[in-house]
Amino acid sequence: MLTCSLGFASGTGSRYTATGSYDIEDGMEYALDRFVREAHHAIAATGLVAGHLIELVTPKPNIPADLAFPTFRAAKEAGVTPPHLAQRIAEKAHAPHGSLIGSIVATGPFVNFSLDAARLAAAVLDEVERLGARYGSDDQGAGKTIVIDYSSPNVAKTMHVGHIRSTIIGQSLYHIFDFLGYRVIGDNHLGDWGKQFGMNIAAIVRWGKPEGDDEDAIAALDKLYARYSALVKEDVALREEAAEWAKRLERNDPEALAKRAWIAELQARAAQPNHDDEARAWSLKLEQGDPLARELWQWMVDLTLKANQRNYDRLGVRFDYTLGESFYAPMLDGLIQEAIDKGVAYRDEDGAVVVDELAPGLPTFLLRRSDSGTLYHTRDLACIVYREREFRPAKIIYVVDSRQELHFRQLFALARAMGYAQETELIHVKFGTIFDQQGRPLSTRAGNMVYLADLLDEAHARARAVVDQASPELPEVEKEAIAEAVGVGAVVYNDLYQDPRRDIRLDWERMLAIEGNSAPYIQYMHARCCSILRKAADEGVDAEQGDAALLTHPAETAVIKQLAKLPGAVREAGERYAPFVIAEWCYETARALSAFYRDCSVLKAETPALRTARLRLVAATAQALRNGLALLGIKAPERM
């Protein structure tokens, strides 16, 4: 096994095991993997260092090298100074014929390896051309299954920007793990069960079913829910007021004594069945199969799925399964009894099924309420059991906001305490909150909530204005397609370009900027590649036979090194569950391409041979950028 520090992973795209060691036998070998292997072998062949002490790292930015071997540990074991050992290794090490190693130089305690620019260019362009849309992919996940639980909107609710993060991050992870060779199963775990449906059903029974079968009907249903919720809050306030007056009576408060009759009436009203009881009753009827409850519930589910699909289509989001919480209802009684039988849970004196603290810091929670209703933990446990039985996954990944961290800690501990998920890794990919441009959390109550369809429409409109200004000559249909790709791409990238745990802000100027770290900038650089290739084709220039060995200008080499890093970026993104690693690669590649355009003319290159070589580089860069953007779920227009 070859070893290389994690710092080098993001720098060159080497392959790593979970412990951070480089494993040449695991997965595909790309150019930079070969470079690491050759450097490791060159050191080992000197006989001066034991294999387990060879750890390769990324040199500091000011060091003119691509890979370094710090000799400290090896020198200590050999009983010599690090600079002395580094010098001896540099003198004795040799790169084989045709190696990607251009030079081996000792600098103080480091042995520095530099790439051969011409051979690297030939190797990388060959890989991009040979693999095409699969360039950067791997087979490390062959034979393994990953289930990703993402989006998961609540039924009977209009999708808002709060749903977009789970949807976008989850879809990108789906693309990344599929690219890494896993069998990936995407499941939209709908919130279609529980007390909130009791409230919806109670509201419909009380005030009538909304008309229509579109977003307007969902909006009307949302208003009914809010109206009913207000009644529940009034009930709570009434009970609290009655309790307070009762306490004052006990203290012989003069005002309370004077209002004794009124207080008795207040207490009688507070003791009557309230709206919350009514909602709980309908929730229980739904779980027990009441025909009216099931009919209204199914209408809400169908209505929501139809409305949400339009948003999913625009975002390029797809699922293999859409299994709501209701799907697991038949499993719940058996699992609750199993938890009791295994001593993981117990039934209290009120009939509730309780799980005590499973580990330090994990509070007690319920699997069943005293009225026999079930809860999220119960249904999520059934979901794990079902997924293990049906898919036998190596991992189940939940893309859910950070506020649910305690829930998942409890859930994972519960599953393992019951003997499930013993060989399945359970992972919670957390994400932060979306704020408006003023830095305020988006909230319906605050009046600044942004609904998903409105967000995408706004992005499209703003992008269309940019397209109209930049390319007024394009046909109307093409302008619309570009505006949709750029607008939606801007929304997606604004989420994915940073660590998902961070909060993000809806900043339209930054999102749609043609310069800087944004989707439109990267899309523009891809479109610029396509424009150059079209002009070359119009002039009858064939770039396929370009000699990559001519690409030795520093700006050319910088682009080629960026292309070579894509496979490693994909592996790192999978290992860290971090699409932002891919986004960063896209941005850095676009920047390197911009510098290349500034320093190296393509169509007016000094010689015809250099022109065809540079066109070949442009074509390879366009392909790699398309691949990177596709992993983020972003389209790459050929014109902008």
Secondary structure as a PSIPRED ss2 file (coil, helix, strand):
# PSIPRED VFORMAT (PSIPRED V4.0)

   1 M C   1.000  0.000  0.000
   2 L C   1.000  0.000  0.000
   3 T E   0.000  0.000  1.000
   4 C E   0.000  0.000  1.000
   5 S C   1.000  0.000  0.000
   6 L H   0.000  1.000  0.000
   7 G H   0.000  1.000  0.000
   8 F H   0.000  1.000  0.000
   9 A H   0.000  1.000  0.000
  10 S H   0.000  1.000  0.000
  11 G H   0.000  1.000  0.000
  12 T H   0.000  1.000  0.000
  13 G C   1.000  0.000  0.000
  14 S C   1.000  0.000  0.000
  15 R C   1.000  0.000  0.000
  16 Y C   1.000  0.000  0.000
  17 T C   1.000  0.000  0.000
  18 A C   1.000  0.000  0.000
  19 T C   1.000  0.000  0.000
  20 G C   1.000  0.000  0.000
  21 S C   1.000  0.000  0.000
  22 Y C   1.000  0.000  0.000
  23 D C   1.000  0.000  0.000
  24 I C   1.000  0.000  0.000
  25 E C   1.000  0.000  0.000
  26 D C   1.000  0.000  0.000
  27 G C   1.000  0.000  0.000
  28 M C   1.000  0.000  0.000
  29 E C   1.000  0.000  0.000
  30 Y C   1.000  0.000  0.000
  31 A H   0.000  1.000  0.000
  32 L H   0.000  1.000  0.000
  33 D H   0.000  1.000  0.000
  34 R H   0.000  1.000  0.000
  35 F H   0.000  1.000  0.000
  36 V H   0.000  1.000  0.000
  37 R H   0.000  1.000  0.000
  38 E H   0.000  1.000  0.000
  39 A H   0.000  1.000  0.000
  40 H H   0.000  1.000  0.000
  41 H H   0.000  1.000  0.000
  42 A H   0.000  1.000  0.000
  43 I H   0.000  1.000  0.000
  44 A H   0.000  1.000  0.000
  45 A H   0.000  1.000  0.000
  46 T C   1.000  0.000  0.000
  47 G C   1.000  0.000  0.000
  48 L C   1.000  0.000  0.000
  49 V C   1.000  0.000  0.000
  50 A C   1.000  0.000  0.000
  51 G H   0.000  1.000  0.000
  52 H H   0.000  1.000  0.000
  53 L H   0.000  1.000  0.000
  54 I C   1.000  0.000  0.000
  55 E E   0.000  0.000  1.000
  56 L E   0.000  0.000  1.000
  57 V E   0.000  0.000  1.000
  58 T C   1.000  0.000  0.000
  59 P C   1.000  0.000  0.000
  60 K C   1.000  0.000  0.000
  61 P C   1.000  0.000  0.000
  62 N C   1.000  0.000  0.000
  63 I C   1.000  0.000  0.000
  64 P C   1.000  0.000  0.000
  65 A C   1.000  0.000  0.000
  66 D C   1.000  0.000  0.000
  67 L E   0.000  0.000  1.000
  68 A E   0.000  0.000  1.000
  69 F E   0.000  0.000  1.000
  70 P E   0.000  0.000  1.000
  71 T C   1.000  0.000  0.000
  72 F H   0.000  1.000  0.000
  73 R H   0.000  1.000  0.000
  74 A H   0.000  1.000  0.000
  75 A H   0.000  1.000  0.000
  76 K H   0.000  1.000  0.000
  77 E H   0.000  1.000  0.000
  78 A H   0.000  1.000  0.000
  79 G C   1.000  0.000  0.000
  80 V C   1.000  0.000  0.000
  81 T C   1.000  0.000  0.000
  82 P H   0.000  1.000  0.000
  83 P H   0.000  1.000  0.000
  84 H H   0.000  1.000  0.000
  85 L H   0.000  1.000  0.000
  86 A H   0.000  1.000  0.000
  87 Q H   0.000  1.000  0.000
  88 R H   0.000  1.000  0.000
  89 I H   0.000  1.000  0.000
  90 A H   0.000  1.000  0.000
  91 E H   0.000  1.000  0.000
  92 K H   0.000  1.000  0.000
  93 A C   1.000  0.000  0.000
  94 H C   1.000  0.000  0.000
  95 A C   1.000  0.000  0.000
  96 P C   1.000  0.000  0.000
  97 H C   1.000  0.000  0.000
  98 G C   1.000  0.000  0.000
  99 S C   1.000  0.000  0.000
 100 L C   1.000  0.000  0.000
 101 I E   0.000  0.000  1.000
 102 G E   0.000  0.000  1.000
 103 S E   0.000  0.000  1.000
 104 I E   0.000  0.000  1.000
 105 V E   0.000  0.000  1.000
 106 A E   0.000  0.000  1.000
 107 T E   0.000  0.000  1.000
 108 G C   1.000  0.000  0.000
 109 P C   1.000  0.000  0.000
 110 F E   0.000  0.000  1.000
 111 V E   0.000  0.000  1.000
 112 N E   0.000  0.000  1.000
 113 F E   0.000  0.000  1.000
 114 S E   0.000  0.000  1.000
 115 L E   0.000  0.000  1.000
 116 D C   1.000  0.000  0.000
 117 A H   0.000  1.000  0.000
 118 A H   0.000  1.000  0.000
 119 R H   0.000  1.000  0.000
 120 L H   0.000  1.000  0.000
 121 A H   0.000  1.000  0.000
 122 A H   0.000  1.000  0.000
 123 A H   0.000  1.000  0.000
 124 V H   0.000  1.000  0.000
 125 L H   0.000  1.000  0.000
 126 D H   0.000  1.000  0.000
 127 E H   0.000  1.000  0.000
 128 V H   0.000  1.000  0.000
 129 E H   0.000  1.000  0.000
 130 R H   0.000  1.000  0.000
 131 L H   0.000  1.000  0.000
 132 G H   0.000  1.000  0.000
 133 A H   0.000  1.000  0.000
 134 R H   0.000  1.000  0.000
 135 Y C   1.000  0.000  0.000
 136 G C   1.000  0.000  0.000
 137 S C   1.000  0.000  0.000
 138 D C   1.000  0.000  0.000
 139 D C   1.000  0.000  0.000
 140 Q C   1.000  0.000  0.000
 141 G C   1.000  0.000  0.000
 142 A C   1.000  0.000  0.000
 143 G C   1.000  0.000  0.000
 144 K C   1.000  0.000  0.000
 145 T E   0.000  0.000  1.000
 146 I E   0.000  0.000  1.000
 147 V E   0.000  0.000  1.000
 148 I E   0.000  0.000  1.000
 149 D E   0.000  0.000  1.000
 150 Y C   1.000  0.000  0.000
 151 S C   1.000  0.000  0.000
 152 S C   1.000  0.000  0.000
 153 P C   1.000  0.000  0.000
 154 N E   0.000  0.000  1.000
 155 V C   1.000  0.000  0.000
 156 A C   1.000  0.000  0.000
 157 K C   1.000  0.000  0.000
 158 T C   1.000  0.000  0.000
 159 M C   1.000  0.000  0.000
 160 H E   0.000  0.000  1.000
 161 V H   0.000  1.000  0.000
 162 G H   0.000  1.000  0.000
 163 H H   0.000  1.000  0.000
 164 I H   0.000  1.000  0.000
 165 R H   0.000  1.000  0.000
 166 S H   0.000  1.000  0.000
 167 T H   0.000  1.000  0.000
 168 I H   0.000  1.000  0.000
 169 I H   0.000  1.000  0.000
 170 G H   0.000  1.000  0.000
 171 Q H   0.000  1.000  0.000
 172 S H   0.000  1.000  0.000
 173 L H   0.000  1.000  0.000
 174 Y H   0.000  1.000  0.000
 175 H H   0.000  1.000  0.000
 176 I H   0.000  1.000  0.000
 177 F H   0.000  1.000  0.000
 178 D H   0.000  1.000  0.000
 179 F H   0.000  1.000  0.000
 180 L C   1.000  0.000  0.000
 181 G C   1.000  0.000  0.000
 182 Y C   1.000  0.000  0.000
 183 R E   0.000  0.000  1.000
 184 V E   0.000  0.000  1.000
 185 I E   0.000  0.000  1.000
 186 G E   0.000  0.000  1.000
 187 D E   0.000  0.000  1.000
 188 N C   1.000  0.000  0.000
 189 H C   1.000  0.000  0.000
 190 L C   1.000  0.000  0.000
 191 G E   0.000  0.000  1.000
 192 D C   1.000  0.000  0.000
 193 W C   1.000  0.000  0.000
 194 G C   1.000  0.000  0.000
 195 K H   0.000  1.000  0.000
 196 Q H   0.000  1.000  0.000
 197 F H   0.000  1.000  0.000
 198 G H   0.000  1.000  0.000
 199 M H   0.000  1.000  0.000
 200 N H   0.000  1.000  0.000
 201 I H   0.000  1.000  0.000
 202 A H   0.000  1.000  0.000
 203 A H   0.000  1.000  0.000
 204 I H   0.000  1.000  0.000
 205 V H   0.000  1.000  0.000
 206 R H   0.000  1.000  0.000
 207 W H   0.000  1.000  0.000
 208 G C   1.000  0.000  0.000
 209 K C   1.000  0.000  0.000
 210 P C   1.000  0.000  0.000
 211 E C   1.000  0.000  0.000
 212 G C   1.000  0.000  0.000
 213 D C   1.000  0.000  0.000
 214 D C   1.000  0.000  0.000
 215 E H   0.000  1.000  0.000
 216 D H   0.000  1.000  0.000
 217 A H   0.000  1.000  0.000
 218 I H   0.000  1.000  0.000
 219 A H   0.000  1.000  0.000
 220 A H   0.000  1.000  0.000
 221 L H   0.000  1.000  0.000
 222 D H   0.000  1.000  0.000
 223 K H   0.000  1.000  0.000
 224 L H   0.000  1.000  0.000
 225 Y H   0.000  1.000  0.000
 226 A H   0.000  1.000  0.000
 227 R H   0.000  1.000  0.000
 228 Y H   0.000  1.000  0.000
 229 S H   0.000  1.000  0.000
 230 A H   0.000  1.000  0.000
 231 L H   0.000  1.000  0.000
 232 V H   0.000  1.000  0.000
 233 K H   0.000  1.000  0.000
 234 E H   0.000  1.000  0.000
 235 D H   0.000  1.000  0.000
 236 V H   0.000  1.000  0.000
 237 A H   0.000  1.000  0.000
 238 L H   0.000  1.000  0.000
 239 R H   0.000  1.000  0.000
 240 E H   0.000  1.000  0.000
 241 E H   0.000  1.000  0.000
 242 A H   0.000  1.000  0.000
 243 A H   0.000  1.000  0.000
 244 E H   0.000  1.000  0.000
 245 W H   0.000  1.000  0.000
 246 A H   0.000  1.000  0.000
 247 K H   0.000  1.000  0.000
 248 R H   0.000  1.000  0.000
 249 L H   0.000  1.000  0.000
 250 E H   0.000  1.000  0.000
 251 R C   1.000  0.000  0.000
 252 N C   1.000  0.000  0.000
 253 D C   1.000  0.000  0.000
 254 P H   0.000  1.000  0.000
 255 E H   0.000  1.000  0.000
 256 A H   0.000  1.000  0.000
 257 L H   0.000  1.000  0.000
 258 A H   0.000  1.000  0.000
 259 K C   1.000  0.000  0.000
 260 R H   0.000  1.000  0.000
 261 A H   0.000  1.000  0.000
 262 W H   0.000  1.000  0.000
 263 I H   0.000  1.000  0.000
 264 A H   0.000  1.000  0.000
 265 E H   0.000  1.000  0.000
 266 L H   0.000  1.000  0.000
 267 Q H   0.000  1.000  0.000
 268 A H   0.000  1.000  0.000
 269 R H   0.000  1.000  0.000
 270 A H   0.000  1.000  0.000
 271 A H   0.000  1.000  0.000
 272 Q C   1.000  0.000  0.000
 273 P C   1.000  0.000  0.000
 274 N C   1.000  0.000  0.000
 275 H H   0.000  1.000  0.000
 276 D H   0.000  1.000  0.000
 277 D H   0.000  1.000  0.000
 278 E H   0.000  1.000  0.000
 279 A H   0.000  1.000  0.000
 280 R H   0.000  1.000  0.000
 281 A H   0.000  1.000  0.000
 282 W H   0.000  1.000  0.000
 283 S H   0.000  1.000  0.000
 284 L H   0.000  1.000  0.000
 285 K H   0.000  1.000  0.000
 286 L H   0.000  1.000  0.000
 287 E H   0.000  1.000  0.000
 288 Q C   1.000  0.000  0.000
 289 G C   1.000  0.000  0.000
 290 D C   1.000  0.000  0.000
 291 P H   0.000  1.000  0.000
 292 L H   0.000  1.000  0.000
 293 A H   0.000  1.000  0.000
 294 R H   0.000  1.000  0.000
 295 E H   0.000  1.000  0.000
 296 L H   0.000  1.000  0.000
 297 W H   0.000  1.000  0.000
 298 Q H   0.000  1.000  0.000
 299 W H   0.000  1.000  0.000
 300 M H   0.000  1.000  0.000
 301 V H   0.000  1.000  0.000
 302 D H   0.000  1.000  0.000
 303 L H   0.000  1.000  0.000
 304 T H   0.000  1.000  0.000
 305 L H   0.000  1.000  0.000
 306 K H   0.000  1.000  0.000
 307 A H   0.000  1.000  0.000
 308 N H   0.000  1.000  0.000
 309 Q H   0.000  1.000  0.000
 310 R H   0.000  1.000  0.000
 311 N H   0.000  1.000  0.000
 312 Y H   0.000  1.000  0.000
 313 D H   0.000  1.000  0.000
 314 R H   0.000  1.000  0.000
 315 L H   0.000  1.000  0.000
 316 G C   1.000  0.000  0.000
 317 V C   1.000  0.000  0.000
 318 R C   1.000  0.000  0.000
 319 F C   1.000  0.000  0.000
 320 D C   1.000  0.000  0.000
 321 Y E   0.000  0.000  1.000
 322 T C   1.000  0.000  0.000
 323 L C   1.000  0.000  0.000
 324 G C   1.000  0.000  0.000
 325 E H   0.000  1.000  0.000
 326 S H   0.000  1.000  0.000
 327 F H   0.000  1.000  0.000
 328 Y H   0.000  1.000  0.000
 329 A H   0.000  1.000  0.000
 330 P H   0.000  1.000  0.000
 331 M H   0.000  1.000  0.000
 332 L H   0.000  1.000  0.000
 333 D H   0.000  1.000  0.000
 334 G H   0.000  1.000  0.000
 335 L H   0.000  1.000  0.000
 336 I H   0.000  1.000  0.000
 337 Q H   0.000  1.000  0.000
 338 E H   0.000  1.000  0.000
 339 A H   0.000  1.000  0.000
 340 I H   0.000  1.000  0.000
 341 D H   0.000  1.000  0.000
 342 K C   1.000  0.000  0.000
 343 G C   1.000  0.000  0.000
 344 V C   1.000  0.000  0.000
 345 A C   1.000  0.000  0.000
 346 Y E   0.000  0.000  1.000
 347 R E   0.000  0.000  1.000
 348 D C   1.000  0.000  0.000
 349 E C   1.000  0.000  0.000
 350 D C   1.000  0.000  0.000
 351 G C   1.000  0.000  0.000
 352 A C   1.000  0.000  0.000
 353 V E   0.000  0.000  1.000
 354 V E   0.000  0.000  1.000
 355 V E   0.000  0.000  1.000
 356 D C   1.000  0.000  0.000
 357 E C   1.000  0.000  0.000
 358 L C   1.000  0.000  0.000
 359 A C   1.000  0.000  0.000
 360 P C   1.000  0.000  0.000
 361 G C   1.000  0.000  0.000
 362 L C   1.000  0.000  0.000
 363 P C   1.000  0.000  0.000
 364 T C   1.000  0.000  0.000
 365 F E   0.000  0.000  1.000
 366 L E   0.000  0.000  1.000
 367 L E   0.000  0.000  1.000
 368 R E   0.000  0.000  1.000
 369 R C   1.000  0.000  0.000
 370 S C   1.000  0.000  0.000
 371 D C   1.000  0.000  0.000
 372 S C   1.000  0.000  0.000
 373 G C   1.000  0.000  0.000
 374 T E   0.000  0.000  1.000
 375 L C   1.000  0.000  0.000
 376 Y H   0.000  1.000  0.000
 377 H H   0.000  1.000  0.000
 378 T H   0.000  1.000  0.000
 379 R H   0.000  1.000  0.000
 380 D H   0.000  1.000  0.000
 381 L H   0.000  1.000  0.000
 382 A H   0.000  1.000  0.000
 383 C H   0.000  1.000  0.000
 384 I H   0.000  1.000  0.000
 385 V H   0.000  1.000  0.000
 386 Y H   0.000  1.000  0.000
 387 R H   0.000  1.000  0.000
 388 E H   0.000  1.000  0.000
 389 R H   0.000  1.000  0.000
 390 E H   0.000  1.000  0.000
 391 F H   0.000  1.000  0.000
 392 R C   1.000  0.000  0.000
 393 P C   1.000  0.000  0.000
 394 A C   1.000  0.000  0.000
 395 K E   0.000  0.000  1.000
 396 I E   0.000  0.000  1.000
 397 I E   0.000  0.000  1.000
 398 Y E   0.000  0.000  1.000
 399 V E   0.000  0.000  1.000
 400 V C   1.000  0.000  0.000
 401 D C   1.000  0.000  0.000
 402 S H   0.000  1.000  0.000
 403 R H   0.000  1.000  0.000
 404 Q H   0.000  1.000  0.000
 405 E H   0.000  1.000  0.000
 406 L H   0.000  1.000  0.000
 407 H H   0.000  1.000  0.000
 408 F H   0.000  1.000  0.000
 409 R H   0.000  1.000  0.000
 410 Q H   0.000  1.000  0.000
 411 L H   0.000  1.000  0.000
 412 F H   0.000  1.000  0.000
 413 A H   0.000  1.000  0.000
 414 L H   0.000  1.000  0.000
 415 A H   0.000  1.000  0.000
 416 R H   0.000  1.000  0.000
 417 A H   0.000  1.000  0.000
 418 M C   1.000  0.000  0.000
 419 G C   1.000  0.000  0.000
 420 Y C   1.000  0.000  0.000
 421 A C   1.000  0.000  0.000
 422 Q C   1.000  0.000  0.000
 423 E C   1.000  0.000  0.000
 424 T C   1.000  0.000  0.000
 425 E E   0.000  0.000  1.000
 426 L E   0.000  0.000  1.000
 427 I E   0.000  0.000  1.000
 428 H E   0.000  0.000  1.000
 429 V E   0.000  0.000  1.000
 430 K C   1.000  0.000  0.000
 431 F C   1.000  0.000  0.000
 432 G C   1.000  0.000  0.000
 433 T C   1.000  0.000  0.000
 434 I E   0.000  0.000  1.000
 435 F E   0.000  0.000  1.000
 436 D C   1.000  0.000  0.000
 437 Q C   1.000  0.000  0.000
 438 Q C   1.000  0.000  0.000
 439 G C   1.000  0.000  0.000
 440 R C   1.000  0.000  0.000
 441 P E   0.000  0.000  1.000
 442 L C   1.000  0.000  0.000
 443 S C   1.000  0.000  0.000
 444 T C   1.000  0.000  0.000
 445 R C   1.000  0.000  0.000
 446 A C   1.000  0.000  0.000
 447 G C   1.000  0.000  0.000
 448 N C   1.000  0.000  0.000
 449 M C   1.000  0.000  0.000
 450 V C   1.000  0.000  0.000
 451 Y E   0.000  0.000  1.000
 452 L H   0.000  1.000  0.000
 453 A H   0.000  1.000  0.000
 454 D H   0.000  1.000  0.000
 455 L H   0.000  1.000  0.000
 456 L H   0.000  1.000  0.000
 457 D H   0.000  1.000  0.000
 458 E H   0.000  1.000  0.000
 459 A H   0.000  1.000  0.000
 460 H H   0.000  1.000  0.000
 461 A H   0.000  1.000  0.000
 462 R H   0.000  1.000  0.000
 463 A H   0.000  1.000  0.000
 464 R H   0.000  1.000  0.000
 465 A H   0.000  1.000  0.000
 466 V H   0.000  1.000  0.000
 467 V H   0.000  1.000  0.000
 468 D H   0.000  1.000  0.000
 469 Q H   0.000  1.000  0.000
 470 A H   0.000  1.000  0.000
 471 S C   1.000  0.000  0.000
 472 P C   1.000  0.000  0.000
 473 E C   1.000  0.000  0.000
 474 L C   1.000  0.000  0.000
 475 P C   1.000  0.000  0.000
 476 E H   0.000  1.000  0.000
 477 V H   0.000  1.000  0.000
 478 E H   0.000  1.000  0.000
 479 K H   0.000  1.000  0.000
 480 E H   0.000  1.000  0.000
 481 A H   0.000  1.000  0.000
 482 I H   0.000  1.000  0.000
 483 A H   0.000  1.000  0.000
 484 E H   0.000  1.000  0.000
 485 A H   0.000  1.000  0.000
 486 V H   0.000  1.000  0.000
 487 G H   0.000  1.000  0.000
 488 V H   0.000  1.000  0.000
 489 G H   0.000  1.000  0.000
 490 A H   0.000  1.000  0.000
 491 V H   0.000  1.000  0.000
 492 V H   0.000  1.000  0.000
 493 Y H   0.000  1.000  0.000
 494 N H   0.000  1.000  0.000
 495 D H   0.000  1.000  0.000
 496 L H   0.000  1.000  0.000
 497 Y C   1.000  0.000  0.000
 498 Q C   1.000  0.000  0.000
 499 D C   1.000  0.000  0.000
 500 P C   1.000  0.000  0.000
 501 R C   1.000  0.000  0.000
 502 R C   1.000  0.000  0.000
 503 D C   1.000  0.000  0.000
 504 I E   0.000  0.000  1.000
 505 R E   0.000  0.000  1.000
 506 L C   1.000  0.000  0.000
 507 D C   1.000  0.000  0.000
 508 W H   0.000  1.000  0.000
 509 E H   0.000  1.000  0.000
 510 R H   0.000  1.000  0.000
 511 M H   0.000  1.000  0.000
 512 L C   1.000  0.000  0.000
 513 A C   1.000  0.000  0.000
 514 I C   1.000  0.000  0.000
 515 E C   1.000  0.000  0.000
 516 G C   1.000  0.000  0.000
 517 N C   1.000  0.000  0.000
 518 S C   1.000  0.000  0.000
 519 A H   0.000  1.000  0.000
 520 P H   0.000  1.000  0.000
 521 Y H   0.000  1.000  0.000
 522 I H   0.000  1.000  0.000
 523 Q H   0.000  1.000  0.000
 524 Y H   0.000  1.000  0.000
 525 M H   0.000  1.000  0.000
 526 H H   0.000  1.000  0.000
 527 A H   0.000  1.000  0.000
 528 R H   0.000  1.000  0.000
 529 C H   0.000  1.000  0.000
 530 C H   0.000  1.000  0.000
 531 S H   0.000  1.000  0.000
 532 I H   0.000  1.000  0.000
 533 L H   0.000  1.000  0.000
 534 R H   0.000  1.000  0.000
 535 K H   0.000  1.000  0.000
 536 A H   0.000  1.000  0.000
 537 A H   0.000  1.000  0.000
 538 D H   0.000  1.000  0.000
 539 E C   1.000  0.000  0.000
 540 G C   1.000  0.000  0.000
 541 V C   1.000  0.000  0.000
 542 D C   1.000  0.000  0.000
 543 A C   1.000  0.000  0.000
 544 E C   1.000  0.000  0.000
 545 Q C   1.000  0.000  0.000
 546 G C   1.000  0.000  0.000
 547 D C   1.000  0.000  0.000
 548 A H   0.000  1.000  0.000
 549 A H   0.000  1.000  0.000
 550 L H   0.000  1.000  0.000
 551 L C   1.000  0.000  0.000
 552 T C   1.000  0.000  0.000
 553 H C   1.000  0.000  0.000
 554 P H   0.000  1.000  0.000
 555 A H   0.000  1.000  0.000
 556 E H   0.000  1.000  0.000
 557 T H   0.000  1.000  0.000
 558 A H   0.000  1.000  0.000
 559 V H   0.000  1.000  0.000
 560 I H   0.000  1.000  0.000
 561 K H   0.000  1.000  0.000
 562 Q H   0.000  1.000  0.000
 563 L H   0.000  1.000  0.000
 564 A H   0.000  1.000  0.000
 565 K H   0.000  1.000  0.000
 566 L H   0.000  1.000  0.000
 567 P H   0.000  1.000  0.000
 568 G H   0.000  1.000  0.000
 569 A H   0.000  1.000  0.000
 570 V H   0.000  1.000  0.000
 571 R H   0.000  1.000  0.000
 572 E H   0.000  1.000  0.000
 573 A H   0.000  1.000  0.000
 574 G H   0.000  1.000  0.000
 575 E H   0.000  1.000  0.000
 576 R H   0.000  1.000  0.000
 577 Y C   1.000  0.000  0.000
 578 A C   1.000  0.000  0.000
 579 P C   1.000  0.000  0.000
 580 F H   0.000  1.000  0.000
 581 V H   0.000  1.000  0.000
 582 I H   0.000  1.000  0.000
 583 A H   0.000  1.000  0.000
 584 E H   0.000  1.000  0.000
 585 W H   0.000  1.000  0.000
 586 C H   0.000  1.000  0.000
 587 Y H   0.000  1.000  0.000
 588 E H   0.000  1.000  0.000
 589 T H   0.000  1.000  0.000
 590 A H   0.000  1.000  0.000
 591 R H   0.000  1.000  0.000
 592 A H   0.000  1.000  0.000
 593 L H   0.000  1.000  0.000
 594 S H   0.000  1.000  0.000
 595 A H   0.000  1.000  0.000
 596 F H   0.000  1.000  0.000
 597 Y H   0.000  1.000  0.000
 598 R H   0.000  1.000  0.000
 599 D H   0.000  1.000  0.000
 600 C C   1.000  0.000  0.000
 601 S C   1.000  0.000  0.000
 602 V C   1.000  0.000  0.000
 603 L C   1.000  0.000  0.000
 604 K C   1.000  0.000  0.000
 605 A C   1.000  0.000  0.000
 606 E C   1.000  0.000  0.000
 607 T C   1.000  0.000  0.000
 608 P H   0.000  1.000  0.000
 609 A H   0.000  1.000  0.000
 610 L H   0.000  1.000  0.000
 611 R H   0.000  1.000  0.000
 612 T H   0.000  1.000  0.000
 613 A H   0.000  1.000  0.000
 614 R H   0.000  1.000  0.000
 615 L H   0.000  1.000  0.000
 616 R H   0.000  1.000  0.000
 617 L H   0.000  1.000  0.000
 618 V H   0.000  1.000  0.000
 619 A H   0.000  1.000  0.000
 620 A H   0.000  1.000  0.000
 621 T H   0.000  1.000  0.000
 622 A H   0.000  1.000  0.000
 623 Q H   0.000  1.000  0.000
 624 A H   0.000  1.000  0.000
 625 L H   0.000  1.000  0.000
 626 R H   0.000  1.000  0.000
 627 N H   0.000  1.000  0.000
 628 G H   0.000  1.000  0.000
 629 L H   0.000  1.000  0.000
 630 A H   0.000  1.000  0.000
 631 L H   0.000  1.000  0.000
 632 L H   0.000  1.000  0.000
 633 G C   1.000  0.000  0.000
 634 I C   1.000  0.000  0.000
 635 K C   1.000  0.000  0.000
 636 A C   1.000  0.000  0.000
 637 P C   1.000  0.000  0.000
 638 E C   1.000  0.000  0.000
 639 R C   1.000  0.000  0.000
 640 M C   1.000  0.000  0.000
